[in-house]
């Protein structure tokens, strides 16, 4: 996208510079003035063509996104029952996938894709009566199909900032269980598919022919709780075996640091002609 813009700007600067170097004559020269005016107009048209060439670019990208657990997003879920206290805390995770970005105008694009995310949770079960206190680790995997709209703000010659807002369709293929010495946690999905909202902000560097490098952050929040978690304490006796279970909810919200790379693609010439015909 930005490659054609740079070429247009290069043509503009080179063209204007070449005409700035014309010798200066004193007196009134109508022919010279007309010639210079036509030259400047030609340079302006070349620059506009280069800028409009950003439209119609469809780009494939790859991304990796470490999950960051922050207290401001309430990563801990707790539950209590008589002498039993339990908690589940999001400690991090990892997401990766691919994305497809379609340029609608020079400053607006839409983006979709497919990604996988693994959330890591620490769970803890405490029983005051038996003085039992143990922690464990459980991982929960999901898949996402996002759809966002992006708006660009130019920061430098090759650097752009973008903000994005959209929705995501999230899929959870199965339940998951983790067992410790005297207890376990069982996480089961609320629904097979759920919807969520996501927002994104980042900065990207667009090279001439080597693609685009992107660094940003994404906040993802499901509209409803992602899953339920049952935490169970098990006593094997004597004199008799017994169990006690508490339940809590997992919101599924998370924040990621986004690292992306978009392959270089040339504009769609058919779409460019359509956009130019509308503008003309």
C-alpha positions, 0 to 999 in steps of 0.5 A, spaced: 500 500 500 505 505 502 509 503 496 505 506 491 504 512 495 512 513 496 513 512 489 508 518 487 511 522 492 518 521 489 515 522 482 512 529 485 519 531 489 523 529 483 519 533 478 518 539 482 526 539 483 527 538 476 523 544 474 526 548 480 532 548 477 530 552 471 534 558 469 531 564 472 529 570 467 528 577 468 522 580 465 515 578 463 515 571 460 508 568 458 510 562 455 515 560 460 509 561 466 505 557 462 510 551 461 512 552 468 504 551 470 503 545 466 509 542 469 507 543 476 500 540 474 503 534 471 507 533 477 501 534 482 497 529 478 503 524 478 503 525 486 495 523 486 496 517 482 501 514 487 497 516 493 491 513 490 495 507 489 494 504 496 487 503 495 485 496 493 491 492 496 489 485 499 495 483 504 496 476 508 499 477 514 502 472 520 501 474 527 504 472 534 501 474 541 503 473 548 497 474 553 499 479 558 495 478 565 494 485 568 490 486 575 486 491 572 482 486 568 480 482 574 484 475 572 482 472 578 476 468 579 474 465 587 469 461 590 468 459 597 463 454 601 464 453 608 471 451 609 473 450 602 476 456 598 478 456 591 481 460 586 482 460 578 487 466 576 489 467 568 497 467 568 498 468 561 498 464 554 499 465 547 496 466 541 498 465 533 494 465 527 494 469 520 490 475 517 487 478 511 487 485 510 483 489 505 484 496 503 478 500 502 481 507 501 488 510 503 486 510 510 481 505 511 481 497 511 478 491 514 481 485 516 479 478 518 483 472 519 483 465 523 487 464 530 488 460 536 489 462 543 491 458 549 490 461 556 494 459 562 490 458 569 493 457 576 488 454 580 488 453 588 484 449 593 484 450 600 481 447 606 481 450 613 479 444 616 484 439 614 490 444 612 490 442 605 493 447 600 495 446 593 496 449 587 496 446 579 496 449 572 490 448 567 490 450 560 484 452 556 484 452 548 480 456 543 479 459 536 477 466 533 475 469 527 475 476 528 472 482 523 475 489 524 475 496 521 482 499 521 483 507 521 490 509 519 494 515 521 500 517 518 506 518 523 512 519 518 515 517 511 514 509 512 510 509 519 503 509 520 499 508 526 492 504 526 486 503 531 481 498 530 475 496 533 470 490 531 467 483 533 470 476 534 466 469 533 470 465 538 470 457 538 471 452 544 472 445 542 472 441 548 472 441 556 478 441 560 480 437 567 487 438 571 488 433 577 492 435 583 493 430 589 487 431 593 482 435 588 481 437 581 479 443 577 474 441 571 473 447 566 467 446 561 464 451 556 458 455 556 457 455 549 460 451 543 461 458 539 460 465 543 461 472 540 466 478 543 468 485 542 475 487 541 479 493 540 486 494 537 492 500 537 498 499 534 504 502 529 507 499 523 513 500 518 511 499 511 518 497 507 518 498 499 518 491 497 519 487 504 512 487 507 510 491 513 512 490 520 507 491 526 507 492 533 501 493 537 496 491 543 489 488 543 484 487 548 479 481 547 472 481 551 467 476 550 460 478 551 458 473 556 462 468 561 467 464 557 466 458 561 465 455 568 470 452 573 468 447 578 474 446 583 473 439 588 476 437 594 477 430 595 478 426 602 479 419 602 478 417 609 478 415 614 473 414 617 469 416 610 471 419 603 468 425 602 468 431 596 466 438 596 465 442 590 465 450 589 464 453 582 466 460 579 466 463 572 471 465 567 470 471 563 475 469 558 478 477 557 485 478 555 490 483 553 495 481 548 502 484 545 501 483 538 507 482 533 505 481 526 508 481 519 504 482 512 507 480 506 508 485 500 502 485 495 501 490 489 494 493 488 488 490 485 488 494 478 481 493 477 479 496 484 483 502 483 480 503 476 473 503 479 475 507 485 478 512 480 472 512 476 468 514 482 472 519 483 472 522 476 
